[in-house]
Amino acid sequence: MSEQPSKERYDTIGVGYDSSRKADPYLTQRMFNFLRQPGNNRRYLDLGCGTGNYTAALHQLGLDLVGVDPSEEMRSKAQAKNPAIHWLKGYAEEIPIGNEGIDGVLACLTIHHWKDLNKGFSEVNRILKQQGTVVIFTSLPKQTRSYWLHHYFPKMMEASADFMPALHQIKTALEQANLEIVQQEAYFVQADLEDRFLYSGKYQPEMYFNPAFRQGISSFSLIAHQTEVEQGLQHLRADIDTGKITSVQQAYENTLGDYLFLIARKA
């Protein structure tokens, strides 16, 4: 067993996490469609489940799920949300589930927190049944660098982009774990997005002035320097008031997608 830190980073931001982070209906449905396999007695894992928003939402759609997360703060909130689901302490590199015990794994906005991508996907392979599915929702560095947030928080956003695994790194780690990518789907943030992750304010820049919103986002709460955040918010306020924000947003328009679904399968 490898040594893990006693204080998980998401224990820090987990206190008010659910005030801004919700399961978005559209994303939930896409996850459901990607994960679900035909037949009875199927079991799924939400790896890095956090407070269990998507775990609980997928459970309501009929999937039998287990939630795994290293943060005690997050798991306690998940347990209170839905006691019927099994919530386990674990890491991507040390999943507390037996061999070939899971039909599908969801990894939603979590792989950038894994300490070892290769070992993590090796563990996923170990617990997956044959033809089991892995559903990854992430942002690639080149996508993160295309957010207009760069205009206001350049150091934070560059550090955030560097923090995200690149597509070639993800593909290599999956291939080494004998997991084959079978589908890719870009996701563009919509104005009605209900889950308030980093770029959820793409069309609602006023959201970034809310401290509770920023607290639920690791880029703001764990990476950013407070001075840059304060200066960036002042710049953003001025651009909103003058209308310049529209031209800034247009300058960052792209066809890459803001986030990405990657679907892989165990051969």
Backbone hydrogen bonds in HBPLUS format (Angstrom, degrees):
<---DONOR---> <-ACCEPTOR-->    atom                        ^
c    i                          cat <-CA-CA->   ^        H-A-AA   ^      H-
h    n   atom  resd res      DA  || num        DHA   H-A  angle D-A-AA Bond
n    s   type  num  typ     dist DA aas  dist angle  dist       angle   num
A0011-ASP N   A0008-GLU O   2.95 MM   3  5.33 154.2  2.01 110.3 118.8     1
A0012-THR N   A0009-ARG O   3.19 MM   3  5.65 144.9  2.32 105.3 114.0     2
A0014-GLY N   A0010-TYR O   2.92 MM   4  5.52 124.6  2.23 134.0 146.5     3
A0017-TYR N   A0014-GLY O   3.35 MM   3  4.78 162.8  2.38  95.5 100.4     4
A0019-SER N   A0016-GLY O   3.05 MM   3  5.63 160.2  2.09 118.2 124.5     5
A0020-SER N   A0017-TYR O   3.30 MM   3  6.20 166.3  2.32 121.4 124.3     6
A0021-ARG N   A0017-TYR O   3.08 MM   4  6.03 154.1  2.14 149.2 156.0     7
A0196-ARG N   A0020-SER O   3.29 MM 176  5.56 149.6  2.39 140.8 144.0     8
A0028-THR N   A0024-ASP O   2.84 MM   4  5.93 159.9  1.88 159.5 166.3     9
A0029-GLN N   A0025-PRO O   3.00 MM   4  6.19 157.3  2.06 146.7 151.9    10
A0030-ARG N   A0026-TYR O   3.02 MM   4  6.35 156.0  2.08 151.5 158.2    11
A0031-MET N   A0027-LEU O   2.92 MM   4  6.14 163.9  1.94 153.7 157.9    12
A0032-PHE N   A0028-THR O   2.89 MM   4  6.10 158.1  1.94 148.4 155.0    13
A0033-ASN N   A0029-GLN O   2.93 MM   4  6.14 162.7  1.96 148.7 152.9    14
A0034-PHE N   A0030-ARG O   2.97 MM   4  6.16 157.0  2.02 150.1 156.3    15
A0035-LEU N   A0031-MET O   2.86 MM   4  5.93 159.1  1.91 152.5 158.4    16
A0036-ARG N   A0032-PHE O   2.96 MM   4  5.75 170.6  1.97 152.8 155.9    17
A0103-ASP N   A0043-ARG O   2.68 MM  60  5.48 167.5  1.69 163.3 167.9    18
A0044-TYR N   A0064-ASP O   2.81 MM  20  6.04 161.0  1.84 161.2 166.4    19
A0066-VAL N   A0044-TYR O   2.84 MM  22  6.31 136.5  2.03 144.1 157.2    20
A0045-LEU N   A0104-GLY O   2.90 MM  59  6.33 154.2  1.96 154.9 163.5    21
A0106-LEU N   A0045-LEU O   2.77 MM  61  6.14 164.7  1.79 166.6 171.9    22
A0046-ASP N   A0066-VAL O   2.85 MM  20  6.21 164.8  1.87 165.9 170.3    23
A0068-VAL N   A0046-ASP O   3.06 MM  22  6.28 168.2  2.07 160.6 158.6    24
A0047-LEU N   A0106-LEU O   2.85 MM  59  5.96 154.0  1.92 165.6 172.0    25
A0048-GLY N   A0068-VAL O   2.72 MM  20  5.67 147.4  1.83 151.3 162.5    26
A0049-CYS N   A0068-VAL O   3.06 MM  19  5.78 155.8  2.12 135.5 140.6    27
A0052-GLY N   A0049-CYS O   2.98 MM   3  5.15 157.0  2.03 128.0 131.4    28
A0056-ALA N   A0052-GLY O   2.86 MM   4  5.79 169.5  1.87 146.5 149.2    29
A0057-ALA N   A0053-ASN O   3.07 MM   4  6.23 155.0  2.14 139.0 146.5    30
A0058-LEU N   A0054-TYR O   2.87 MM   4  5.91 160.9  1.91 147.8 152.2    31
A0059-HIS N   A0055-THR O   2.91 MM   4  6.08 146.7  2.02 143.0 153.3    32
A0060-GLN N   A0056-ALA O   2.99 MM   4  6.25 149.3  2.08 143.9 151.1    33
A0061-LEU N   A0058-LEU O   3.07 MM   3  4.98 130.9  2.32  91.8 105.5    34
A0063-LEU N   A0058-LEU O   3.17 MM   5  5.80 166.8  2.19 146.1 142.4    35
A0062-GLY N   A0059-HIS O   2.95 MM   3  5.17 158.2  2.00 106.6 113.3    36
A0067-GLY N   A0086-HIS O   2.90 MM  19  6.23 168.9  1.91 164.2 167.5    37
A0088-LEU N   A0067-GLY O   2.74 MM  21  6.13 166.9  1.76 166.0 168.7    38
A0069-ASP N   A0088-LEU O   3.07 MM  19  6.57 153.8  2.14 161.5 169.6    39
A0090-GLY N   A0069-ASP O   3.40 MM  21  5.38 150.6  2.50  96.7 104.1    40
A0075-ARG N   A0071-SER O   2.98 MM   4  6.21 167.1  2.00 150.9 154.7    41
A0076-SER N   A0072-GLU O   2.94 MM   4  6.01 155.0  2.00 148.7 154.6    42
A0077-LYS N   A0073-GLU O   3.40 MM   4  6.61 152.9  2.47 140.5 146.4    43
A0078-ALA N   A0074-MET O   2.98 MM   4  6.30 153.1  2.05 148.5 157.0    44
A0079-GLN N   A0075-ARG O   2.81 MM   4  5.99 160.0  1.85 152.5 157.2    45
A0080-ALA N   A0076-SER O   3.15 MM   4  6.31 156.2  2.20 140.1 145.8    46
A0081-LYS N   A0077-LYS O   3.05 MM   4  6.19 142.2  2.20 138.6 149.0    47
A0081-LYS N   A0078-ALA O   3.09 MM   3  4.99 120.9  2.45  91.9 107.2    48
A0082-ASN N   A0078-ALA O   3.03 MM   4  6.34 154.6  2.10 155.4 160.2    49
A0085-ILE N   A0082-ASN O   3.29 MM   3  5.98 165.1  2.32 118.0 121.8    50
A0091-TYR N   A0094-GLU O   3.25 MM   3  4.91 164.7  2.27 122.9 123.2    51
A0094-GLU N   A0091-TYR O   2.97 MM   3  4.91 148.3  2.07  99.9 110.0    52
A0097-ILE N   A0095-ILE O   2.80 MM   2  5.63 141.6  1.95 102.3  93.1    53
A0100-GLU N   A0126-ARG O   2.84 MM  26  6.10 164.4  1.86 139.2 143.8    54
A0101-GLY N   A0127-ILE O   2.80 MM  26  5.42 116.5  2.20 124.1 137.0    55
A0102-ILE N   A0127-ILE O   2.88 MM  25  5.78 148.1  1.98 166.4 165.1    56
A0129-LYS N   A0102-ILE O   2.84 MM  27  5.90 146.8  1.95 166.8 163.7    57
A0133-THR N   A0103-ASP O   3.13 MM  30  6.61 151.6  2.21 141.3 143.1    58
A0105-VAL N   A0133-THR O   2.77 MM  28  6.27 154.3  1.84 155.1 163.8    59
A0135-VAL N   A0105-VAL O   2.76 MM  30  6.14 166.4  1.78 168.2 172.8    60
A0107-ALA N   A0135-VAL O   2.80 MM  28  6.10 162.7  1.83 167.6 165.7    61
A0137-PHE N   A0107-ALA O   2.98 MM  30  6.31 164.3  2.00 147.4 147.5    62
A0109-LEU N   A0137-PHE O   2.71 MM  28  5.61 163.0  1.74 151.5 157.3    63
A0113-HIS N   A0110-THR O   2.82 MM   3  5.49 161.3  1.86 124.2 130.7    64
A0114-TRP N   A0111-ILE O   3.20 MM   3  5.18 155.0  2.27  99.3 106.9    65
A0120-GLY N   A0116-ASP O   2.83 MM   4  5.97 154.8  1.89 152.5 160.8    66
A0121-PHE N   A0117-LEU O   3.02 MM   4  6.23 167.1  2.03 152.1 153.7    67
A0122-SER N   A0118-ASN O   2.97 MM   4  6.13 145.0  2.10 141.9 152.6    68
A0123-GLU N   A0119-LYS O   2.94 MM   4  6.18 150.1  2.03 145.4 152.3    69
A0124-VAL N   A0120-GLY O   2.99 MM   4  6.34 152.4  2.06 144.2 152.5    70
A0125-ASN N   A0121-PHE O   2.90 MM   4  6.12 158.2  1.95 144.3 149.5    71
A0126-ARG N   A0122-SER O   3.01 MM   4  6.28 150.9  2.09 140.1 148.3    72
A0127-ILE N   A0123-GLU O   3.10 MM   4  6.43 154.3  2.17 153.7 158.3    73
A0128-LEU N   A0124-VAL O   3.07 MM   4  6.11 132.1  2.31 144.3 157.1    74
A0132-GLY N   A0129-LYS O   2.88 MM   3  5.12 141.7  2.02 136.9 133.6    75
A0131-GLN N   A0266-LYS O   2.92 MM 135  4.88 137.8  2.10 134.4 143.6    76
A0266-LYS N   A0132-GLY O   2.91 MM 134  5.35 159.3  1.95 153.0 159.4    77
A0134-VAL N   A0264-ALA O   2.78 MM 130  5.00 161.2  1.81 144.9 145.8    78
A0264-ALA N   A0134-VAL O   2.90 MM 130  5.00 163.9  1.92 146.4 151.9    79
A0136-ILE N   A0262-LEU O   2.85 MM 126  5.01 173.3  1.85 156.4 158.3    80
A0262-LEU N   A0136-ILE O   2.84 MM 126  5.01 157.1  1.89 144.0 151.1    81
A0138-THR N   A0260-LEU O   3.00 MM 122  5.43 161.9  2.03 150.3 155.3    82
A0260-LEU N   A0138-THR O   2.71 MM 122  5.43 153.0  1.78 164.0 166.7    83
A0143-GLN N   A0140-LEU O   2.94 MM   3  5.13 126.4  2.24 103.0 117.9    84
A0144-THR N   A0140-LEU O   2.89 MM   4  6.21 165.4  1.91 163.8 167.8    85
A0145-ARG N   A0141-PRO O   2.93 MM   4  6.14 152.4  2.01 149.4 156.8    86
A0146-SER N   A0143-GLN O   2.89 MM   3  5.15 151.1  1.97 106.8 116.4    87
A0147-TYR N   A0144-THR O   3.30 MM   3  5.65 168.6  2.31 112.5 114.4    88
A0150-HIS N   A0147-TYR O   3.13 MM   3  6.05 171.4  2.14 124.7 126.6    89
A0151-HIS N   A0148-TRP O   2.97 MM   3  5.62 149.6  2.07 117.0 124.2    90
A0152-TYR N   A0149-LEU O   3.00 MM   3  5.45 144.0  2.13 109.8 119.5    91
A0153-PHE N   A0149-LEU O   2.83 MM   4  5.92 158.9  1.87 163.4 170.7    92
A0157-MET N   A0153-PHE O   2.93 MM   4  6.03 165.0  1.95 162.1 167.0    93
A0158-GLU N   A0154-PRO O   2.92 MM   4  5.97 152.1  2.00 143.6 151.1    94
A0159-ALA N   A0155-LYS O   2.98 MM   4  6.13 161.4  2.02 147.4 152.6    95
A0160-SER N   A0156-MET O   2.87 MM   4  6.08 148.9  1.97 142.5 152.0    96
A0161-ALA N   A0157-MET O   2.87 MM   4  6.06 156.4  1.92 144.0 149.8    97
A0162-ASP N   A0158-GLU O   2.95 MM   4  6.18 158.2  2.00 147.0 153.0    98
A0163-PHE N   A0159-ALA O   3.05 MM   4  6.16 132.7  2.28 135.5 147.7    99
A0163-PHE N   A0160-SER O   3.12 MM   3  4.99 128.9  2.39  91.9 105.8   100
A0164-MET N   A0161-ALA O   3.16 MM   3  5.38 145.7  2.29 103.0 112.2   101
A0169-GLN N   A0166-ALA O   3.04 MM   3  5.24 122.7  2.38 100.5 115.2   102
A0170-ILE N   A0166-ALA O   3.01 MM   4  6.37 158.9  2.05 156.6 162.7   103
A0171-LYS N   A0167-LEU O   2.88 MM   4  6.09 168.5  1.89 156.9 160.1   104
A0172-THR N   A0168-HIS O   2.97 MM   4  5.99 159.2  2.02 139.4 145.4   105
A0173-ALA N   A0169-GLN O   3.01 MM   4  6.14 163.5  2.03 146.7 151.2   106
A0174-LEU N   A0170-ILE O   2.90 MM   4  6.10 157.0  1.96 150.9 157.7   107
A0175-GLU N   A0171-LYS O   2.86 MM   4  6.02 165.5  1.88 152.1 156.3   108
A0176-GLN N   A0172-THR O   2.94 MM   4  6.12 159.5  1.98 149.5 154.9   109
A0177-ALA N   A0173-ALA O   3.19 MM   4  6.31 131.2  2.44 132.6 144.5   110
A0177-ALA N   A0174-LEU O   3.02 MM   3  5.09 132.2  2.26  97.0 110.7   111
A0179-LEU N   A0174-LEU O   2.83 MM   5  4.93 157.9  1.88 142.7 144.0   112
A0178-ASN N   A0175-GLU O   2.95 MM   3  4.94 159.1  1.99 108.9 111.7   113
A0180-GLU N   A0265-ARG O   2.94 MM  85  5.27 165.9  1.96 148.4 144.6   114
A0265-ARG N   A0180-GLU O   2.80 MM  85  5.27 145.9  1.92 133.4 142.3   115
A0182-VAL N   A0263-ILE O   2.72 MM  81  5.76 163.8  1.74 154.7 160.1   116
A0183-GLN N   A0263-ILE O   3.30 MM  80  5.05 145.8  2.43 142.0 139.4   117
A0263-ILE N   A0183-GLN O   2.90 MM  80  5.05 170.7  1.90 154.6 153.1   118
A0185-GLU N   A0261-PHE O   2.91 MM  76  5.00 155.4  1.98 144.5 147.6   119
A0261-PHE N   A0185-GLU O   2.82 MM  76  5.00 169.8  1.83 148.3 151.8   120
A0187-TYR N   A0259-TYR O   2.88 MM  72  5.02 165.4  1.90 135.7 132.7   121
A0258-ASP N   A0187-TYR O   2.82 MM  71  5.84 139.5  1.99 134.0 144.8   122
A0259-TYR N   A0187-TYR O   2.96 MM  72  5.02 152.3  2.04 148.0 153.2   123
A0193-LEU N   A0190-GLN O   3.14 MM   3  5.42 161.0  2.18 118.3 117.9   124
A0197-PHE N   A0195-ASP O   3.03 MM   2  5.89 136.6  2.22 101.2  90.5   125
A0200-SER N   A0197-PHE O   2.93 MM   3  5.44 166.0  1.95 131.2 132.9   126
A0202-LYS N   A0199-TYR O   3.07 MM   3  5.42 141.8  2.22 121.3 119.9   127
A0204-GLN N   A0201-GLY O   2.99 MM   3  4.50 141.9  2.14  91.9 103.7   128
A0207-MET N   A0204-GLN O   2.98 MM   3  5.94 165.5  2.00 131.6 135.0   129
A0208-TYR N   A0205-PRO O   3.17 MM   3  5.91 154.2  2.24 120.6 125.2   130
A0209-PHE N   A0206-GLU O   3.16 MM   3  5.82 167.8  2.18 119.6 123.4   131
A0210-ASN N   A0207-MET O   3.09 MM   3  5.68 166.5  2.11 119.2 123.4   132
A0213-PHE N   A0210-ASN O   3.12 MM   3  5.28 121.7  2.48 101.9 115.9   133
A0214-ARG N   A0210-ASN O   3.11 MM   4  6.48 161.9  2.15 156.0 160.6   134
A0215-GLN N   A0211-PRO O   2.87 MM   4  6.01 148.6  1.97 145.9 155.0   135
A0216-GLY N   A0213-PHE O   3.27 MM   3  5.53 138.9  2.45 102.4 112.4   136
A0217-ILE N   A0214-ARG O   3.14 MM   3  5.37 164.2  2.16 113.4 116.0   137
A0220-PHE N   A0217-ILE O   3.16 MM   3  5.66 124.5  2.49 111.0 122.6   138
A0221-SER N   A0217-ILE O   2.93 MM   4  6.07 170.3  1.94 160.3 163.5   139
A0222-LEU N   A0218-SER O   2.74 MM   4  5.04 152.4  1.82 136.5 141.5   140
A0224-ALA N   A0219-SER O   2.88 MM   5  6.01 143.6  2.02 152.5 163.7   141
A0228-GLU N   A0225-HIS O   3.07 MM   3  5.54 117.1  2.48 108.8 122.6   142
A0229-VAL N   A0225-HIS O   3.10 MM   4  6.42 160.1  2.14 154.4 160.7   143
A0230-GLU N   A0226-GLN O   2.92 MM   4  6.14 165.6  1.94 155.4 158.3   144
A0231-GLN N   A0227-THR O   2.97 MM   4  6.16 166.9  1.99 152.3 156.1   145
A0232-GLY N   A0228-GLU O   2.75 MM   4  5.77 158.7  1.79 148.2 155.2   146
A0233-LEU N   A0229-VAL O   2.89 MM   4  6.03 154.7  1.96 148.5 154.8   147
A0234-GLN N   A0230-GLU O   3.10 MM   4  6.32 151.2  2.18 142.8 150.3   148
A0235-HIS N   A0231-GLN O   3.00 MM   4  6.28 157.3  2.06 148.5 154.5   149
A0236-LEU N   A0232-GLY O   2.82 MM   4  6.04 157.9  1.87 147.1 153.9   150
A0237-ARG N   A0233-LEU O   2.83 MM   4  5.99 159.9  1.87 146.6 151.8   151
A0238-ALA N   A0234-GLN O   3.07 MM   4  6.30 159.7  2.11 145.0 150.1   152
A0239-ASP N   A0235-HIS O   3.02 MM   4  6.30 157.2  2.08 148.7 154.9   153
A0240-ILE N   A0236-LEU O   2.89 MM   4  6.13 152.1  1.97 153.0 160.7   154
A0241-ASP N   A0237-ARG O   2.95 MM   4  6.13 164.6  1.97 151.5 155.7   155
A0242-THR N   A0238-ALA O   3.02 MM   4  6.21 145.2  2.14 143.4 152.4   156
A0243-GLY N   A0239-ASP O   2.91 MM   4  5.72 122.8  2.24 132.8 146.1   157
A0244-LYS N   A0239-ASP O   2.89 MM   5  4.72 108.7  2.41 138.6 147.3   158
A0245-ILE N   A0239-ASP O   3.17 MM   6  4.98 152.9  2.25 117.6 112.6   159
A0243-GLY N   A0240-ILE O   3.27 MM   3  5.05 138.4  2.45  92.2 103.8   160
A0246-THR N   A0243-GLY O   3.32 MM   3  6.12 156.5  2.37 118.9 122.5   161
A0247-SER N   A0244-LYS O   3.05 MM   3  5.56 122.4  2.40 111.8 124.1   162
A0248-VAL N   A0244-LYS O   3.21 MM   4  6.56 155.6  2.27 151.9 159.3   163
A0249-GLN N   A0245-ILE O   2.89 MM   4  6.10 163.8  1.91 153.3 157.0   164
A0250-GLN N   A0246-THR O   3.00 MM   4  6.21 158.9  2.04 146.0 152.0   165
A0251-ALA N   A0247-SER O   3.02 MM   4  6.14 146.2  2.14 139.6 148.0   166
A0252-TYR N   A0249-GLN O   3.13 MM   3  5.40 145.0  2.25 103.8 113.7   167
A0253-GLU N   A0250-GLN O   3.23 MM   3  5.28 169.3  2.24 107.9 110.0   168
